Amino acid sequence: MSSANDRKQALLKIVKSAFAAMEPESATKSSIKVNDDTLMLGKSALKLGELGKLRVLAIGKAAVGMAKGATAALSTIIEDTLVITTHSGGKQPFKVLEAPHPIPDGASEKAAKAAIDFVSGLGPHDRVLLMLSSGASSLVCLPPDGVDLRSKQKMTELLLRSGAPLPDINIVRKHLSAIKGGFFISAASPAQIITLAMSDSPNDSVDVVGAGLASFDPSTFAQALQVIEKNDLVSETPKPVMTYLRAGAEGKVAETPKPMLGRPTPPFWITRSPRDLINAASRACSAIGMQTQLPFPLADGPIEEVARRYGHWLAQARSKLIQRPLVMVGGGEPRIKVAGKGEGGRCQHLAMLMAKGLAGDKGATFLAVASDGIDGHEKASGAIVTESTAEKAKEKRVNIDKHIEKFDSLAFHSELGTLIPGKPTDTAVGDLHLLCLEPG
């Protein structure tokens, strides 16, 4: 049996290979083709002779790489490019605006207004190539009249800590926005938007990626209020937010633009997704002689339930005779309802839960890492634990249960030396989980 350190290094090698396969520049270039007089954006065919202006707008953590891919493929066709992201990565050949994630601020408002200006005034033969990736919803934030930015920030924080499913969170986001949920599409009209997206959503829904920047909105103000009520957030929700949503539910504020006959959702194509990340990791496992098993549904449920499912798989795998290292390759973005005041992220918290489940199971290792390179805190991208992590915590008098209760995973992994350092990767397709078992 290999040592725990050998297992860790093997899994980190798999991560590196999988992330390389998600590189946004090449993913974007491969989704754009120019054949004679036809331009293919995803599966959308445009006749070059009938095309007016083509503008490229990239928003999200992977926006710089996606814009580079589009520029490489379409340098002679693009009229102008605007990129909105968390970090520019140095000087770029196009205009870049930076804004924060996950809580928006004044820079997010400026970016949202710049995006609207960028697509306004175009004609019916013009096209906007919109490229979205994780983080877009906070990078462009434009509260409607009646809701101030501070209230929107507080509501965003409450929703992110609530453990609510992302589609529910986005219902509220869209109804507290003057750019999402169909408003951006309306601003670009009569030009058509064509979207290429790197998805971190389990179902790659056009209505979820970018909180509905690229789609009309089927949800309602009443549903937004239901999300707040269902997650027991009414008492904490800022008064301007409740006043605005209630006014909308009573018909005193216009609803978000809805899909309707004759107004279809603009074309939307996925370039990379969580399933692509899982498949890339599986290929990397096979390349170094590890047997793989792909997961049950993507890990998008409550994080405690995800840990239980991995524990159940572990028990099943141990009941069978395995001849070579076996890896469960999973991923997604488990929901986490934060109750404590500790620091950390989804991946670190899941790894902390798994440290208890692996205790004493010789040859077991679990890794969880965020594909964007930042897991809740810039110091970490995730964590990696083994069968001995829980025992080492005892020896160091680190109470794992208290750290779980306080959601203080960063301190736990820092103390145990199980942290994977944080560094932006310029990609964003959810989290990757690797649960490895050695024969024995």
N, C-alpha and C positions, 0 to 999 in steps of 0.2 A: 504494500500500500504506500502511496506517495505521502509526503509530509503535508501538514496543513498549509505551509508556505507554498509548496509546489502547486497545491490545488488553487490557492488564491491567485498565484501568478498565471495559471492556465485560464482561470475565469476572467481575469483582467485582460488577457490577450484576446479572448473571445469578444469582450466588450469593445475593445479597440477596433477589431475587424468589423463588427456589426455596425458601429457608428460610422466607420469609413464608407460603408455601403449606403448610408443615409445622407451622404454629403449633398447639400442643397444645390450647388452649382451644376453638378453633373445630372442630378435628378431633374432639374428644370430644363437643361439643354436637351435631354432625351425626350422631353414631352413637347418639344417644338421642332417642326419640320418645315422646310421650304422646298417644294417640288414644283419646278417650272413656274406656273402662274398661280400656285395655290399655297397658302400658308396654313399649316395645321397647328392649332393651339390646343393641346389635349386631343380631343376628337372633333373639335370645331374647325370646319374648313372655311377659309376666307379667300375669295378671289382677289389677288393683289391689284388687278386693274380696277376693282371696285372699292378698294380700301382707301379711306381718307387718312386722317392722322391716326397714328398708333402711339398711345402713351402707356408707360409701364409704371404701376404703383405697387410697391412691395411693402407689406406691413407684417411685422412679427420678429421673433428671435432669429429666424433663418433668412430674414429679408435681404441682407447684403449678399449672401451666396446665391439666392434665387435671382436677384437683380443682375448679378454677374453672369449667371447662366443665360438669362434672356438677352443681355447685351451681346454675349458671345454669339448667340444664334441669330440675332436680329439687328446687328449694329447699323446696317444701312437702311433699316425700315423704321426704327423707333424715332419718334419726334422728340420725346422728353421722358425723363425717368425721375421718380421721387421715391426715396426709401425712408421708412419710419421703423426704427428698431431700438433695442436696448443699448447697444454699443456699436459704434461705427467700425471698429477694428482698424483705425487709421484712415489716411486719405483715400477717397474712392473717386472713381470717374463719373460720379453722379451725385446729386444733392442728397444728403442724409440728415434726417432730424432724429434726435434721440429723445426718448421718453422712458418712464420707469415701468416696472412690472414687479409685483402684481397690483399695487395700489396706484391709481392714476394721480397726476398732479397737474399744475399749470402747463407744463410742457406737453402733456397729453391733450389738453384743450387746444393749444396752438397747433399741434400736429393734426388734430381732427379738422380744424378749420383749413389748414394747408391742403389736406387731402380733398376736401370739398372744392376748394378753389381750383385744385389741379384738374378735376374732372368736369368742372362747370364750363359752359359756353361751347361745348363740342357739338358737332352736327350728326345727322343720322347715318352718315357713312363712316364716321370715326369710331374707333374702338379703344377701350381701356383694358389692358391686360393687368388684372388685379391678382397679385400673388400673396397669399395669406399663409401664416404659420402661427404656432403657439405664441400667446402673449398679445395678439392683435387687439383683443377686447379692452385691455388697459392702456395700450399705446395710443389709441385714438379714443378719447373720451370727451363727449360734448353734452353736458347736462341740458335738459330742456328748460325753457323759461319757467321759473317757479321752484327749481331745485338748484341749490348752490353746490359748488364743487366739494366743499367740506362734507356736506350731507351725503353726496355720492360716494366719497371716499369711505365714510363710516359704513354705509350700506354695503359697499364692496367687501370691506373687511369682515363684517358680520356674516355675509353669505359664504365667503371662503372658509370661515372657521366653523360653519354650521353643519358640515357633512352632507349638505344637500346635493343631489345629483346635478351635474353640469347643465343638462337641459333646463332644469328648474331655475338654476342660478341665472341662466341666460334669458329666461322669460322676464325676470325682474330687470336685468341689465338693459334689455331692449326697450322696456317701458320707462326707463329713466335716461333715455338717450335721444339726441336729435341727429344721430348719424347711423345708428344700427337699426336692424329690423326693417329694412326697406327704404329708409331715408337716404342712404348713400346712393342706392340705385336710382332713386328719383332725382337726386342732384346731378347725376351724370346724363340723364335723359336729354335729348333723344339718342345719344351715343349708347352703344351696347357694351356692357361689361362681360368679359370672359375671365373666369377665375381658375387659376392653378393653385392648389393648396397642398401644403405638407400638414397632414392631420395628426393631432394627438388625441383625437376622439375615438372611442371604441367602435362607433358605428359610422364614422366618417360623414356625418350628416352635414349638409350645406347649411342647415339651420343652427348648427352648434359651432362650427369652425368660425372663429372671429366674432362670435356672439351675433351671428346674423348679418354681418356686413355685406355679404354677397347674396342675400335672399330677402324676399318679402316675409312678413311675419304672420303666421297663423294663430299666434297666441293673443291673449287679451289682458286688459288691465285687471279684470276680475281674477284671472289666473295668477297674475303677479301678486295680488293680495293674498291669495290662497297659499302661495309658496312661503310668504312671510309668516302667515298664521300657522301653517303646518310645521314649521321649524322653530316655533315659539320665539319669534324675533320681534313681535309687535311692540313690546315694552321698550326694547332697545333701539328700534328703528327711529331715525331722526324725524322730527315732526314734519318738515317740509316734504319728505319722501312720502309719508302716509297721507298727507293732505293732497299731494299731487296724484297719487295712485287712486285714492278714493274719488277724486274729481273725475278721473278718467273712467272709472267703473260706473260712475253716474252719468256719463255721456257729456260731461262739461269740458273735457279735453279730447281732442281728436285722437282716434286710435292710430297705431302704427300702420303703415301701408300693407295691405293684405294681398295674398295671391288671389287672382281671379281670372275668369275666362278672358282670353285675349291679352293677358299680362303674365306670361310664364316667368318662372325663376330663370335668370340668366344662366348660360352654360357654366358648369362647375366640374372640374376634373381633379382627382387626387394624384399627386406625383409620388408621395411616400406616406406610409401610415404605420400605426403600431404593429400591424400584422407583417408588414415588410421588415420591420426591425426584428421581430421574433424569427422570421424565416432566415434573415441574414445571420443571426446568432446561431441558429440551428446548423446552418451550413458551416460556420466557423467551428462549431463543436465537432462535427463530423470530420473536418479537415485535420484535427489533431487526435483523432481516434476515439472520441467520446460518443457514446450512444445517446440519442436524444428522444425526448417525448414532448410533443407540443401540448399546449394547455387545454383545459376546459375553457369556457368563455373568458375573454379578456378580463383582467383583474380590475373591474370598475365598480365593485360593490364596496360595502363598508370594510375598512382595512382589517378589522378583527376577523371578519368572515373570510377574507382573502388568506390571512395567516392560518386559519383553521383548515381551509381547503388545501393549502400546501402541506400542512401537517398530515392530513388524511392521505394525500398522495405519497408522502414519505413512508407512512405505515404500510400502504399497499405495496410500494416498491420493495420494502424490506422483507415482505412476505414471499418474495420471489427470488430465485437465484440469479444474480446478475454477474456476467462474466467480465465486464469492463465498465469503466466509469459511466454512470447514467446521469443525464442532466435534464431536468424539467425546465424548459425554456418558456417563460411567461412574460407578461407585461401588461401595460395599461396604466391607469391612474386611479388607484383605490381612493375611496372617499374617506376623509378623516374628520371627525367632529372634535375640534380642539376645545378642551376644558381647562387645561392648565396654562401657565404663563412661561413655559420653557421654550427653548429654541430648537429648531430642527426642521425636518421635512418629511414627506410621505415615505421616501425610501429608507431614511434612517429609522423612522418609527417602525416600519414593517420589519426591518432587519432586527430591531430590538425585540419585537414580538417573537420573531423566528429564533432568536438566540435561546429563548426559553424552550421552544419546541425541539431544538436540535440537541439539547443538553444530554451528554453521554452517548449519543449515537455516533459511534466511531466512523470517521471518514465522511461526515456530512458537512457541507459548506453551503451558505446561502449568501447571495449578492443581490442588492437592489441599487440601481443607479439611474439617475435622471438623464435622458438623452441630450437635454440642453446644457448639462454640465453644472447646474445649480439646483440643489435640493433644499429649498426653503431658506438657505443661508449661503452666502458667497464662499464660506469656508469649505463647503461640502457638496459633492455631487451624489453621495449615497454612502453605503456602508457594506462591509463584508464580515460575516460571522461564521464561526465553526462550532463543532460539538463542545469545545472547551471554553467558549466565551462566557457562558453563564457561571461556570466554576471560577474562572479568573476574576469575574466581577465580585464573587463572594470573597475571594482571597484579598481583593483590594478594598473590601467593605463598601462596594458600590451597590446600592439597593436597586436592582433592576425594576422591581414592581413600582417603587416610588418614582423612578424616572419615566416609566410608562404612564403612570397616573398624572404626572405633571407635564406630559408631552415634552420632555426635556431630553430628546435623543441626541442632540449635538454634544451636550456635556457627557453623556454616557459613552458615546463612541470615541470622543476625544480622550477620555480617561482610559479606555480599554485598548486604544490604538487600532480600532476597527473602522475608522473613518476613511472614505475615499475622497481625496481633496477635490475642491470645486474649481472648475475652470470652464468658461463658456465654450461650447463646441460648435456654435453656428448651425446646429440642427435642432429639431424639436418634434419628436414623434412619440412622446410619452416616456414611461419608465420601462426599464428592462430588468427582469428577475431571472436569476439562474440558481436553481437548487440542485446541487451536485452530490451524488452518492458514489462512494468507492465500493467495490466488491468486498464482502466480508460480513 
